[in-house]
């Protein structure tokens, strides 16, 4: 004798039951996988440079970013009406961004009297934390060049590095 109960059911019902028995979901999703993994996200070098520049300026002991000539031109540009201040945020920062990693070069001016080694360590920690948190990129290195020391009696050619 044959079992007529299964023979009379539609074919798609039998397939669904066998999928459920095998642990598969009853509905199939085209495109497959988690929606968060579909597609690519690219992050421009300038984005990483801005994040790193703001994070470095936030460290106590950092007076300014960039070398003397870059700071001079930046100060002039900032005073011109309609001048862009977005470039001053990334002044003194160069980023090389790959698909999953980034490397940064920073040029800073420190305040007189601070420990340069301590300031460089704090800048590295702050920059790495900010860039990795905001971009998801792995920061493989942060190279810091101290180009000048701000003496107490020198005039400021730009506002203080630390945000108030």
Secondary structure as UniProt FT lines:
FT   HELIX           4..7
FT   HELIX           11..21
FT   TURN            22..23
FT   TURN            30..31
FT   HELIX           35..37
FT   HELIX           45..57
FT   TURN            60..61
FT   STRAND          62..65
FT   HELIX           68..79
FT   TURN            81..82
FT   HELIX           86..89
FT   TURN            91..92
FT   STRAND          93..97
FT   STRAND          101..111
FT   TURN            112..113
FT   HELIX           116..135
FT   STRAND          138..150
FT   TURN            152..153
//
